[in-house]
Each structure stands twice: as structure tokens, then as C-alpha cells.
Amino acid sequence: MSKQTPRKPIFEVMLLSHLAILTAWLSLLEGRTAVARLPRWLVPLRYRVDILTRINQPYQPFGGVVAIDFRSEKATKVLALNARGLEIGMGKSVTVGPKGEEAAKVNRLEMNDKLSRVTVHLKSALKVNVTYVLKMTFTSVLRHDNTGFYSNTYMDDNTTLAQWFAATQFEPHYARDAFPCFDDPIFRTPFAINLAHPNQYRALSNMPVKRTIRHARLSDFVWTQFQESPPMQTYLVAFAIVKFEKAGFVSRERPNCTISTWARPDALRQTEFANLVVAPLLAFYEKLFDIAFRQPKIDQLALPNFAFSARECQGMPTFGEEAIMYDSERSSMGDQQGVARSVAKTVVHQWFGNLVSIVWWDELWLKNAFALYLSRFGVEALRPEWDYQERHALRLYLTVLEHDAHVNTDLVASPVADESQIWAAYSENAESKATVLFEMLHRILGEEAWLKGLRRFLVLHANSSATSADFWEVLQLHVDRDGRLGKGLNISRTMESWLHQPGYPLLTVTRDYHFRSALVDQRRFFISPLARQRSESNPCWWVPLSFTCPECPDVPPSRWLTCSFLQGRRPKTVVLEKLPAGVNDWLLFNVRHSAPFRVNYDLRNWQLLNATLSDPKKFKTIHRVNRAQLVDDVFNLAWSGIMDYPMALGILSYLSHEDEFVVWEATQPNFERINNVAKRNHNYRVYKTYMRMLVERQFTQLLSSGNMTHRRVILRLACEYELPACVSLARREFAKGSAMKASWMTVRERETVFCTAVKFGTEDDRDELEKMYQRSNSAAEQEWLLTALACSRNPFGLERVLRWTFEDDGIRKHNAKRTFKALVYNPVGYSLAKQYVSENMQHIRDYCSNSTSQVVRLLRPLLEGLSTQKELEFFRTFFKEFLGDMTGIDRLIKVLLERGNDNVHWQRTKYRPMLNAIQDIIFWRKEQDLKTQ
């Protein structure tokens, strides 16, 4: 990087005063203000929040006083702010008066539960631009659904006692459940927080503790007073009352910013890695963004049974335990990478989300996509040996293509007209797709323009709010200087085509080999042939075209597929001329997933690609990431009926000599999708025979050398499809008791070995594994042991696994979902899981904190595993009856049922052709073996 000017402190980079910026934004937002949003003319300037929490008492009441300094931009007798579930009395409970003067009682108070609003009616109108103080006394009880100010318990292994804790989760609009406030992301306000709590607990919040004093009236209570915060939104406010501890490895790399990680005492050792990576990540992003981080402290908080993976609360990011805890002896490398990613995301959010925040929830994806995309660079810098950047980028890209290939998918930029629609903006796939689009932008612009754009965006909008349009504008300025996008193309129009319509294109490339040209067109890709046939619209995307060939370097995006506006936005075809690929050279588009789309070629080009892939000496002339894309495209083109299975399986046969992890990882969800439908069919043995043939050579190499980057995938596939050598290995390792300690096995490989041993072993083997599970005091270890137990073919044993999964407090909810998926994918377990859910749906809802997205995510494997119309109709009726009252469930039910319907259609129309193609391959393979004898 070129030499930069000195970095600006994060809270000193300001172009205008906060109030001036806010006033400008409010005038812009007047036209889009919905009924459910607060009036724009009331501007909070400062909060003081005093809360007393009686966490040890029945019902766990809390209460306190909030004092809000504010100004009004117009004369009014009405104050409206947010409150929900709070008792607010009249009399001295609510007063308003000019700051520094005697406060007056209010005329009356009006509560509106539907709008989560409290309206204060005054006796006389407020004066414009005069600072007033609103004081409100309130009471409530701690919630139990992981939102607002809530309580929960955990089992302390050191004392074997259940311990209560209280914590906050205010995003997106739950601060109003804890204290009356202007609960809208447009407002940034300093907070002074004071918490009274039992003296055997400690209090934590966004800022360092100023002092702790005895409570004047309650002998066993203390007040913990915190320093005043810089201006921040209500959803970033955080506080907790806990019996947690911080370990002795407090980071000292940043003397002006103490870094600690707080957790339940018996889990402290597992927070060491998360604590140690914060300082180097801060240093990395300070250099990347050229803006210094000036927070006085970071307290990472590991919360048991947290409903979210992580939240970026300023000065006190909160995490679910599974997102921040890593046990070097019992956790997998994937777990460790997940911790690094979670911490990196919260660090990035200190700039993108906290320093520059969103205007409204319809652009929630913007801050979250920034965090997810930029986190991969920080993790890569931490551990270059992981190849994290390449693997995470490809994994995310393929996941987005899988999800977005359906009719019922998510818009990245979902409209949020008012607060009732906020949850429409919370979409994991939308954030993932936006992240993929950021990578596309990064490649189009080039490193220099992208980095300058990021830094300029942060400087221009520091300590204020900004939109995606503001970001596109900044990037456009840098791009226009070098003309990189070409005449007539602009970033805003390009991104709008991806953000505001669902799906992605399938590019069809038809080459003219004589003239060295190619015709390229686009249409929306659907995984279901039925959806493709019924689609009436013809959407269009601005698509950058990159390609490569055997004798040419990768050609970066320089040509585009564009849209015509003559008759609506319709796709235009493009002819690429003077291509470097010769008559006998393959041509490959979308180099290393430069944009989210699939590609289908003419027959000859597929044959040329196949000839290269099938040659063990030449297949690596195609980059491993491109090979992974090709494999995934082939699977999906065949499933959707665009490519026939004889050609698809012929191409995929090259996998017998493929040796890269990223390629084999790309095959897993595709093999899994076929297996889910095929495994309960009476012809399943045919498919299983094909899979054994495909992995047998790879497994033989695993036994002889063991030094393979893709060993974990091969071991899993070989044992899953019951390759005799793999089954023997697993039973042998388990029987001699070495599997638990074998140094050659990773945690995930150990899980495969235990799963296979239980599946093919005796009742004594299963009983021994159950004892291991019951003896274990590690949540990570318990999780994979329970997942291995889900492989059993004993129905009674599987019923116990179900009960342990959902009724044992020792199992973390995040890990329980993985165990449930493993049990559903077990042919014996599918019907048991279906029955358990149907009989315990209310318990499942409570288990998922009645969160629609969590319930749907848990149930998704059941729909992915169905294969008959009868099963599909069962779930259609069941969902309507037992889930119909959940917020936003209608669209998510359509998503689930569509996946089930795809399975039914594929089994009816494609399963037999696939089996016929497999039988031809098996017959040809036998003939070849006879010839070589």
C-alpha cells in the first residue's frame, strides 16, 4: 500500500456536528417516514439511565429512571417515544422541563402497545431549539426470550448449581423493552448508564466502570456507574449482570484499550483464542481503513444460549458461546475458524456499523455484508496457512447459488416500510449474497479504487448514517478517474440489478470455433424445471464477463452483459470476438467466481473441458476454484434438467483423481441432496455402488499416505456409502479404544469414525459411546459424540438422542441443530424425527425462543429429506396448523415446501435416468477391468 496520511481517531473524524448532520438527514427522510416511526422533529441529545435489577427475586423485577436531554425542531405539545412492556405511572413519574430549571408535571400519558409507543401530552408547547429534560420512572420484569433486557440460566460445572444472569439484546428495536427511548437507528446519543444489582454479581456495559458504591437503601446491593459513552444508537447499548469471570490472559498489546473476554468460570479456558486475536485484528483494520480505533476498552461477552451468533455492541460485543469458545483438544479447525470470523466481524463493525451506521433497517444488509466480506481478510492475515480467504469465498458463493436458485428466495434489499416489517430485512442469505456482490465489485474496481473508496466512505460519513447509494457514489468517483467500467456503465445501476430482484442468471455460451467468437446470453436460473416453465418474467442483470482458456491468462471482466430499456428492462446478448481460444481449446467463463451466475456451454466446449478434466496429467491446468465451480454447475444443471445425466456423470467421473479440498467440499451438498432422496428408494444400492467406485481410489490413497488436504471429505464419503475398507477401519479404531486419542484424526474425522462404528457395531458399542457422552464435560465434545450417536440404527437409541438434544440443558442450541440434522439424514431416524416434531411442536418453538427463522432452520432437513407427495402434503397441513401464527412464517413455509416439492419432482422425473446412466458407467467400468486382467 502507498504511504498514507496519519490516521484520524475514530471519534474525531467529523465533518459537521452531530446535530447538524442529523437535522440534514431528518429533512431527507420526511418523505419516507411511516406511521409506526417516531416524529423526526424530536432529537435526543443525551441519556442517563439508572436501573435496579432484582435478579434473585421471583419474577425478576427491574425498574429505574431515564433522563433524556432533547430538543424539538418545532413547537409542539406532544412528545412521542418508544416503550414496550413497561409500567410508567403519572404524577412525579414523568416530568419535562428546560435543562437546569424546575421540571413540570405533564398533562397526561398515552400508551400504544401496537406501536410500542408512549406519548406525553404537555400543558404548554415546547420552544424550538431549547434543550429540555424528560424524566420517566418505569418498572418491568426481565424477559425470557433472549430479547430486550432478559434473564437466562446456565449450569456451573464447578459448583453443579444453576446460575442466573441478565443481559441485553436490543437489535433491532428492543431497547424500548428496557427503558423509554427514541428507539430508531437515525438517532445517535451519548449514554450514561448506572446499574444497581446484588453485590455477589458484577455489572458490565459499553464503557469502563467509573465507580462502584453501596446502595443507599438495599444493604446487599451496589451501584455500578459507567463512564459516559460517545454518541451511539439505542440498538448498540448493552449491559449485563453476571457472575462471569475474565481469565488471566487480558491483552496488553493496546495500553489505551483493555481487551477482556468474560465467560462462565468453568469455560474461561475456551475463550483464550478469541481474546488473543482481538488486538492483531484491530491493528490490521486500522491499517486497512486508515482510521484509528479509540475505544477505551473491549469486553467480549460469551453468553450461554444466546439467540444470535454475535452482536457488535459498542465496547461490549456479545457472542453466543459456540461463536467465541474454542477448545484446542476437543474443537475442530472449523470451530476455530468460526471463532476468528465472529471476532473479526465484530471488529469490522466498529467502523462499518458503529462509526458509520445505517439510516434505516431496509439496509441492514449493508453493514452486515461489510462485516462478513471484510472479516475474511482479517482472518487470512491471522492464519495464512488456513487458506481461509479462498475457501470461505468459494463456500459462501456456492451457498448463495444454491439458495437463490429457488422461486421463493430473498431480495438483498427488502423493503421495510415500518417497524412491523423489520424482520423481513433479517436474512442470512441476503447478507451472504450482498457479500458475494461486494467481492464482485472489488474485482471490477481493482484493489486501489476499492480501498480508496472504503476509506473515503468512512471519512465522509464518520459519526453519522449513510446508505448504499452513498457508497456507490464514492466508488463511482474513483472509477470515473480511470474509466475502468467502460462507457455507459455505472456502479449504481449495476448493483441495483442484483439487489432489487431475486435469483441470478444462467449464462449460455455458444461458440463459433471457426471465427473464434462466442454468443453469450442470460436468463434466470431455476433449480426446478417446473419453475423455469412457469416463469413469465425475463429478468436482466448487468453481468461482468471474465474468461480463461489453456493458452491464455485469465481475462478480467472487461465486457458486459447488459440490459435494454426499450421494452422494460430486457437482457441483451453479446458477441465476444477474437477470442484467444483455438478450435481445440476449451473456454471457461466466470474465472474464480467473479460474479454470482452459472454457465452452460455448447456441446463441443463441454467435451473439451471433459477431456482436460479426465486426464490426470492435465486437469490441473484448470484452477482448483474453477474446477469446484464446474463441478457444482454440472450437478445443478443436471438436477434442473438442462444437462442430461449421462453427460453430467461422465464429467464427474474425473473426481476419482481430484486431490483438492475445495473441489471435494463443493461436491458434498450436491451428493447430499441426491442421497436424501435416493436413500429410502429400493434402488438405492445402485447409487451407493457408484459412489463407492468414485471414492475407492481416493480412500486407498488415504490409507497409504494419509497426507491429503481433502482427507476429511473422503473419509466421510467412503464411510457414508459403506465402502468395506472404511467400515473396517472405523470399527477397528473404535474397538481398540484408540479413536478418542488417535493423533492422525481431526475432530471431524473422529466423528465420522464413531458414527460408522455405531452404525455397524453392536449394542455394546453404542452403549459405550453413550457413556462417553454422559462422562464428557466439554460442550464441543458432547456435540460431536451426540451427532455420532445419531448414526445408530437402533430406534430406541435414536429416541434417546432426540430427548437429549432438545431436553438436556447441557447441549448448546447451536449444536443441537447439527445433531438433529444428522438424525434426520439417518434413514431410520427420519420417521422418528418427524414424529417427535409433530408431537412436540410447542416445545420446539419454545426451544427456539419462538423465533420464526430458527424454527424454520431447524425443520429444514425434514423437507430436504422427503421424497413422496404424501410426506409433502403432511408437512403442508402441519405447518399451517402449528406454525401459522408465527411472524413472517408464510414466506418461509413456501421456501420449505418448495424444496420438498423439488425432491418429489426430481424423484419422479430424473431419478430413473440417473440410475440408467450409473448402470452404464458400472457396466463400462467392469468391461475395462476385464480388459486389464
N, C-alpha and C positions, 0 to 999 in steps of 0.2 A: 504494500500500500504506500501511496505517496505521503510525504510528510504533511501533517495536518496542524492547524492552529490549535492552541491549548484548549483542552476540554472545558466545557462550561458546566458548573454544578447543576444537578438535576432540578433544583428548585430555584435556580437563579436565571434560567434561560426563559425570559419572559419578554414579549414584545409590547404587551399592554397590561394594564392592571386587570386582575381577575374580574372585577365588577364591570369594567368596560367591555371586555370580551363577552361576558355573559349577556350583557344588555344587547350586544350586536346579534348574538345567537338567538335570543328570545324574539327579536323582531323578525328574523328569518323563519322562525318556527311557528309564528302565529297562524299561518295558513294550514299547517298540518296538525294543529293541536286537536286532539279528540276529546270527547266529553269526559272520559274517565281520567284524563290527565289534569294536573293541577293548573291553576291560573299562572300565567307567565309573569305577571307584574309583581308578585311577591318573591323577594330574593333573600334567602337565608345568608347571614354573614358569619355566624359563629354559633356553635352548640356547646352547652355544658350539660352533661348527662350524669346524674347521680342515681345509682341503682343498688338497692339492698336485696340480696337473694338468700332465701332460707332453704338451701338445698337439702338440708337434713330433715325438714319437716314434711308431714303428709301434704300431698298436692303440690308441694314445692312452690310456694308463692314468691313473687318478687314484686317490687314496686319502687317508685322513686320520683324524681323531679327532673324535667328537662327545661332548660332556659335557652331560648333561641333568640339571638340578635338578628333582626331582619330589617329590610327597607321595602317600601312599596313604591312602584313606579307610577301609581295613580291613586287618587283619593278614593278610599273605599271603607265601608263599614263591615266588610266581610273578610275573614281570614279562613282560608281552606288549606288544610294539610292532611297528611295520611296518618291513620291509626286503625288497627285491626285487633280485635280481641282484647282490648284494653278497657279497664274501668276508669273513666275520667269524670270526676264529680264537678259540681258547680261551686259557688261560694269562693273561698280562698284557693280552691284547687286550680283555678285558671285566672290569670291576671295578665294585663297588657298595659304597657306604659312606655314613654320615651326613656331611652337609656339614661341612667343617672338621676331620674326623677321618680316620684312615687307612682307605683303601679295602681291601675284602677281595675275594679271588677268588670266582668263582661256582662252583656245584656242577656244572652242565652247561648246554649251549646246545642249543636245538632249533629247526631251521629248517623252515618250512612254506611251500613255494613256491606251493601252491594258494591259501593265504590271504594270501600276501605278508607273512608274519609271522615274527618271531624271538621265541622265548620263552626267558627267562633263569630258570633254576631256582636258587634261593638255598639256602644251608646253614641259614639261620635266618630266621624270619619278620620282615617289616618292622614297625616300630612305627607306629601310627596318628598321622597329622598331624606326623610328623617329616620334615624336609627331607633327602633323600638325593641323592647324585650318582651317576649311571650313566655310565660311560665305555666307549666302544666304539671299537676301531680297525677300519677297513674298507678294502677296495680294490675296484676295479671298472675298467671301461673305458667311455669315452664312447659313448653310443648314437648311432645314425644314423637315427632315425625321428622326429626333432623332438619327442620327449617326454623327460621326466626331465632329466638332465644330458647334453646331446648336442653333437655337432660337425657342422659343415657347411662348405662352401666357397663362395666367390664369385670372380669374375674381376675383378681390379682393373684398370680400363681405363688407369690412369696408368702401371702397370708391366707390364701384359699377363701378370701372373702370378696363378695361383690362390692364394688366401689362406684359411687355416683360421680358424675362430672356434669358440668353445664358448659355449653359453648354456643356460638352463634353461626348461623349460615344465612346471610342477608341477601345474597344474589338470587334472583333479580330484584324482588320487591318485598323482602321480609323484614327489613329494619323496622317497619311500621308495627310489627308484632312485638317489638321490644320497647319502643318509645315513640311518641308522636314526632313526626318529622316530615320534611319535604323530600319524599322518597322517589326522586326522579334523577336519572343519570346526568341531566343537564346541569345540576347544581353541584358545585364544589365548595366545601365549607370546612374550616378548622373544627376539630372536636377536642374538648377537654372531658375526659372520662374518669369517673370515680366510682369504685365498686366496693360495696360492703359485703362481707362474706364470713363464714365461720373461720376462726383463726387456725384450724388444722388444714385448711385449704390455702392455695395460693391463687392469685389473680394475674392474668396476662392480658395484654391488649396491644394495639398497634404501636404504641410509643413506650419508651422506657418508664419504669416506675419513678415517680418523683419522691414519694414518701409513703410510709405505712404508719397509720396511727390507730389507737384504740377507738372503738365505737363509744360514743358518749353515753348511750343508754343500754346497750347489749354487751354484757361482760365478756362473752365468748366470741364476739365479732370484732373485726378490724376493718378499717377503710384503707383500700389501696388506691392511691391517687397517681394518675399518669400525666406525663408532660402533654402539652397541647400539640396536636398533630398539624402538619401542613394541610392546606385545603384538599379535601377528597370527597368522593361521592358516598352516599349512605351505604351502598352495597359493598363498599370496601372496609367499612367499620367492622372490627372484630374484637371480641373479648371472651374470656373463658375463666371458669372457676374449677380448678382441678387439684388432684393430688399427684400430679406428674412430677417427674424429675428431669433434669438435664445431666448428661454424662460429663465426664471429666475431659472430654476432647473438644471443648469450646475453641472455635477457630480464633487464632491470634494474628492471622495474616493481614487483617484490616484493623488497626488500632482504634480507628474512629467509628467502627461499626462492629459491635459484638455480634457473633453468629452462634446461635444455640439451637438445639433440637430437643423438644420436650416430648416425653412419652411416658406411658405407664412404667413403673420402676422395673418390672421383670422383663421389659422389652428394650431397655436402653441400649444394650449391645448391638441391636439390629439397626440402630439409627446412625451408627458411626459413618458409614459410607455417605449417606445423604448429607450429613453435616460437613464432611470434608470437601465435598465438591462445590459448595456454595461460593467460597472465596475465589477459586480459579474461574468459575463461570462468570462471576461479577467482573473480574478483570478482563475476561475475553470480550464480554459485551460492551464494557466501557470503551475498549479499543475499537470494536466494530462500529459502535454508534457515535463515538467521539463526544460522549456526554458522560460526565462523572456521576456516580451514584452516591448520594449524600445522606441516606437514611442513617439514623444513629444506631439502629440495631435491626437484626432479623431473628425472630423467634419462629422456627418451624414447629408446627404443632401436629403431632401424629394422633389422630382421633380414631378410636375403635368404632367400627360400624358406621363410618361417615358415609353419607348418601352419595357423595361425589368423589371423584378421584383426587382433585385438588382445587383449591381456590386461592386467588392471588392477593388476598387481603394485605393492604399496605403495612409493612413492618412485621406482620404475623401471618404468613401464608399457612393455610390449613390443608391437611392431607388425610385421606384415608390411610390406615396402616399399610394396606397392601401396596400403596403407591410410594411409600417412603422407607419401608423396612426391608433390609437385606441381610440374610444370614449366610455368611460365606461358606458354611458347611452344608446347609440344607436348602438354600435357594438356588435357582438356576441362573445362568448367564442372562437369559431373557428377563428374569426378575430384576437383576442388577441394572440392565439397560433401561428397564421401565422406571426405576428409581431415578436414574440420571436424567431421563427425559422429563419426568414430572418436576424435578427441581429446576431443570433448565427452562421449562415453560413458565414457571412462576417467576423466575429471574427475568426472562424476556418481558413478562407482563409489567415489570416495574417501569419499563419505558413505553411499551405498546399496551395500553390499557390503564395505567396509572398516571404516567407523565402526560401522555396523550390518550384521551378517553373517547368513547363513542358518544354520539349525540342521543341516540335512542336505540331500543332493543332490536330494531329491524336490521341493525348492522353489528349485532353480537358476533357474527361470523368473522368480522374484520379483525377484532382484537385477538380472537382465539386462533384464527388462521395464522396471523403474525407469530403468535407464540409457538404454535405447532411447527411451522416451517422453520423459523429461525432457531428453534431448540436443537434441531439436528446438527447444526454447525457447531454449537457448543459441546454437544456430546461427542462429536467427531474429534474435537480438539482435546477433550478429556482422555479418550481412549482410541487413538487411531487404529490400533490392532483389531478393533471390533468391525471395521468396515461399516460402521453404523449408517453413515450418510447414504451410501449406495443401497443398503438393504432396507432401511426404513423408507426411503423414497419409493423404491420399487413395490414394497409391501403395501404402502398407502395407495399408490397408483392403481394396483390391481384390485384392491378392496373397493375403491371408488368405482371402477369399471363394473365390478360385479353388482354392486348395489344399484347403480344408476342405469342398469340395463332393463329395469322393470318399468311398467307403466306407472305404478304408484311409488314414486320416488320424491325426493325433497328438492325444492328450489334452494340454491345457496342463499339468495336474498329473499327470504319470506316476508311478505308484508305484515307489519304489526301496527294496525290502526290504533289500538288502545291496549290497556293492560290486560284485558281478557284474552288477548291473542299472543301474549309474550311467549308462551311455551312453544308456539309454532317456530320460534327462532332457535330453539334448542334442538339441534340436530347434529349428531356426531358425523353423519355422512356429509352434511352440508359444510361443516368445518373442514373435513378431510378433502372434499372436492375443492374448496377455496385454497387449501394448502397446495394441492396439485396445480392449481391455476397460478399461484404465486411462483411456483417453480417454472412454469411455462413463461411467465413474464420475465423472470430473472434471466432465462436463456435468451429470450428475444432481445432484451435490452443490452445484455452483456454486463460483466462484473462492475465496470466503472460507473455506468449510468445507474444501475440498480443501487449500488452502495451510496452514491451521491444523493439519489432520490430518497432513500431511507433517512439519511442524516438531515437533509433539508426539511423533510416532512416533520421530523421530531423538533427541529428548531422553530419552524413556523408555528407549530400548534402546541408547543410546550405549555403545560399547566392549563390546557383548555381542551375542548372537544373538537373532533374532526370527523369527516365522512370519507367513504371510499372515493367519492368524486374528488375530494381534496387531494387524496393520494395519487389518483390518476393524473390530475393536473400537474402535480410536482414532477412526476415521471415524464410526462409529455414534454415539459420544458427541457429536460436533459436529453431526451431522444431527438427533439427537433434540431438540436445543435449538430448532430452527426447524420441525420436522415436515415437512421438505421431501419425504421419500419417501412420505408418506401412511400411513394407518393399516394395520397388518398387514404392512408390507413392511420387510425389513431387508437390510442390505448383505451379510452373510454368506450368507444363503440365496440372494440374487440371484446372487452371484458363484459359489457352488458349482454352480449350474445351468449355468454356462458353462465352468467349469474342469474338471469331472469327467465330462463326456460329450463325445463328438466332434461335429463338424458345427455347423450353425447353422440357424435356421428360415427358411422361406419364409412370409411373411405374405400372406394373401389378403384383400383389401379389397373388400367388396361393398356398394355404396352404395344407399340408398333416397333418391332425389332429391326425392321429394315431401315426405317427413318430415325431410329434412336429417339423416340418420343414416347410419351405416356399421357393418356387421358385420365384425369382424376376427378371424381365427383363424390358427393356426400349425401347421406340420408341417415335418419336416426336409427341407431341400433337397438333392437329389442331382443332379449334372450328368448322370448316366446314367439313362435311363428304366428300364433293367433293374434297377438298384439300387433305384429307387423301388418297382418292382413286387414285388421280393423282400423288402423291408424289413418285418419283423414288429413291430418296436418302434415306439412312438409317443412319442418323447422330448418333453420340455417345457422351455422356458426362461422365465425372468422377463424380459420384454421391455418396455423403456420406449418409449412411443409419442409421437413428435413428428410434426407435420404442418404444411403450409402450403398456401395457395391464392392466387389472383390478388389478391383484395381484402383479405387478412388478413395480419398479421405472422406470422413464424414462431412456431408454438406449441411451447414447450419441453416435454420429457417431463413429463407430469402424470398421464396414465392409463397403465395397465399391462396387458399380457397376463400372466396368472398361471397357476398350476398347482393342480390339485385333488389332495388326498391321500386321497380316499375309496377309490379303487381303484388304489393305486400313484400315482405322480406322472404325472398326465394333464393335457394342456393344456385350458384353459378359454377359451371365446370371450368377446369383449367387444363391447358395442354402444356406439358413440360417438354421442351425441345433441346436438342443437342446434349442428350444425356451421356454421361461417361461410360455407362454400362454397355458392353458389347452384346452380340447376338447370343453368346453362350454364358453371359454373366447374369447372375441374379441381381435384382434391385430390391432394396429393403427400405421402407418408409418409417417415419416416426423414430428417429435414432434416439435410443435410450430414453424412451417415453418423453419426448419433447413437448407433447400436448396430450390431453386425455381423449383418445379415439382408438378404434380398432381399424385394421386394414385387411381387405380381401384382394387377392391378385388374380390375374388371368391364369389359366391352367399351366401354361409353359413356365411362368415365373415360379409358381408353386413347385413344379417339377425340378427347376434349377436349385431352389432353396433346399428341397428334399435331398437332392444328390449331394449337396455340400454337407448337410447335417448327418447323413447316413455314413459319411466317410470318416472313420476315426482319426484320420490324419488331417482332415480339412475343416472339420466342424467348428474349430476354434477361430477360424477366420471371421466368423460372425461373433461379435462381442457377447459375453455371457448375459448381459442385461437384455440385449436384443433377442437372444435365444429364449430367455424367460418370457418376453413379450410374445414371441412367435408361438411358443407352446400354449400360453394362455389364450391367444387368439384362436388357435386351432381347436382347442377344447370348446370354446364358446361358439365358434362358427358351426361346429358340428352339432352341438346341443340345439342351436336355434334353427337348424335345417338348411343353412346357407352352404355348408360343405358336407359332402356325404362321408359316412364313417369309414369306408374302405380307404379313402384318401387321408382322412384325419389320423387313423390308427397307423397307417403306413408311415406318415411323417413322425408320429410319436414313438415309433419303434427305435428311433435313434437314441432314445433315453438310456438304452442298455449300456452305452459308453459315455453318457454325460457325467461329468465329475464336478460340477459347480453347485454349491449350496443354493444360490439364488434361483437357479433353474428348477431344482427339485422342490424347493419351497413353493414355487409358483404352481407346481403340479398338485400339491396337497389338497387345496379346496376343490379342485376340479375332480380329482379321483374320489374325494369325499362325497361330492354331490351325486356322482353316478352310483357310488356304493350305497348311499342312503336309500335309493330307490331299488337297487338291484338285490340287496342282501336278503330281502324277505320273499324273493321270487324263486320258484322251483328250479330255474335255470342258472342260479347264481354261481354254481360251480364252474361254468364256462368262463364267466368274467374273472373269477378267482384264479383260474388256471392261467389266463392271460397276464394277470398282474404278477403271478409268481415267475412267469417267463421273463417279464420285463425287469424284475429286480434281482433275479437269481445271480446273474453275473456280478452285479454290484455288491451283493451280500457276500459272495465268495471273496471278492477283493477286500471287503471289510474284515473278514476273518484272517486273511493272510497279512494285511498291512495295518489296518486299523487307523491309519493316519489319513482320514478323509474329512474334508470340511462338511460334507453332506451326510456324515455317518448317522446322525440322529434321525434324519428323514428315512434313510434306507432301512435302518433297524426297525423303525416303526412300521413301514410299509411291509417289510418282509414278515414280521410277526403278525401284523393285522390280517394279511392274506394267507397266513398259516403255512409259510414256507417251512418244510420239515426241519431244516438246519437251524432256523431261527427259533422255532419252538423248542428244539432240543437244547440250544444254548440257554434260553431263558429258564427252563426247568432245571438245568444242571447248575446254573449260577444260584438260583433260589434254594435248591436242595442243600447245597454245601454251605449256605449261610454267608456267602461272600458278596452277594449283590449289594447289601447295605453299605459295605465298606470298599467295594471294588474301585480302585483308583482310576481304572480306564473308563468308567462310566460317568457321564454327567447326570444331573438330577433328572432331566427329561428322559434320558436313556434308561435310567434305573426305573422310572415309572413304566416304561414300555416292557421291561423285563418282568417286573412284578405283575403287571396286567396280564401278560401272556402266561406266566406261571399259575396265576389264579384261574385263568380261563381253562387251562388244560390240566391243572393239577387236581389234587384230592381235596376232600373236605378239611383234612388236617392242614393243608397248605393255606386254605382260605382262613381257617381259624387262627393260624399263626400270624397272618397279615392283619387280622382284626386286632390281635393282641399288640402288635407293633403300633397300630393306630391309637389304641387306648393308652399305651405307655408314653407316646410321644408328647412332649411339651412344646413343640415348635409348630406354629400355625402353618408355616410353609410346608413342613414335612407332613403334617396331618392332611393337608390339602391333596398332595400327590398320592399319599397312601390311600386316601378315600377314593380318589379317582381310579386308582388301580383296582380297588375292591369293586368298583362299578363294572369291571370286565367279567365278573363271575357269571356263570350260567345257572347258579342256584337262586331260584326266585325268592326264597326266604332271606337269603343273604342280601339280595338286592333291595328288598323291602327295608332291611335294617339300614342300608346305605342311605335310602331316601329319608328315613327318620332322622338319622344323624345329620344329614345335610341341612334339613330345614328346621330341626327341633333341638339341635345341640348348640348351646351358646358358644362353644369353643371354636366353631367353624366360622371363618370370616365370610361375609356375604359375597364378596367378590369371588372368592374361591369356590363357594358353593355352586355358583352358576356354571363353573367349568366342570365340576363333578356331575351336576345334573345333565349337562350336555353329553358327557361320556356315557352315562347310564342310558340316555335316550338313544344313542347310537348303537347300543348293545341290542341285538335283535330280541333277546329275552327281556331286556329291560324296557323296551319301548311301551308295551302294553301296560306294564306296571307303573311307569311314569305317567302315562295318560290317565290311568285310574286314580293315582294319588292326586294329581292336579284337579281332576273332576270332583273328587270328594273333599278337597281341602283348599278350594279356591280362595275363600276368605282369609285363611291363614297365609296363603301365598301372597295375597295383596298386602296384608299387614307386614309380612316379612320384607316386602319390597317398599315399605313405607308408603303404600298406596300410590306409588309413582307409576304413571302410565308407561313411560319409556322403559323403566326397569322390569315391569311385569312383561311387557312385550319382548324385551331382550331375553328374559328367562324362558319364555314359551316358544321362542323362535325355532329351536331344534326340533320340537314336536311337529311343526309344519314342514320343516326341511326333510323330515324322515318319513312323512306319509306317502303312500303310493296308490291309494284307491279312492274312488269317488265317495264311497261310504264314509271313510275317515274324514274326508274333506267336509262333507255335509255335517258330520258330528261337530267338528270344530266351528263351523259357521253358526250353528244353533247355540253351541255352548258359549261362544264369545258374546253373542247378542244377549244371552240371558244373564251371564255372570260378570261381564265387563262393560256392559252398555252404559253405565252411569259414570265411567271414568273420563276425566278431562282429555279431550283430543283423541279418544280411542277409535273413532270411526275410521279415520285415515290409516291409523296403524293396523287396524284389523284388516283393512284392504291389502296392506303390504304383506301381512302374514298369509292371507288366503290366496293371494296371487302366487306366492311361492309354492304353496301346496298344489294349486291348480296347474302350475308349470310341471311339477313332478308327475301328476296324473296324465297330462297330455303327452309328456315325453315317454312315459312307460307305454302308452297306447300306440304311439307313432314311431318312436325311434329306438326303443329297447331291442326289438327283434332285428332290425337292420344292423345294429351294433353287434349283437351276438353272431349274426351271419358273418360279418367282417372278421370278428375274432376267430371264429371257427376256420375261416380261410387261412388266417395267419398261422394258427396252430397246425393245420394240415401242411402248409408250406414249410413250417419250421421242422416238422417231423421228416419231410422229404429231404430237406437239407442235411439233417442229422444222419439219415441213412446213406446219403452220398459220401459223407466224410468218413464213414466207418470202413 
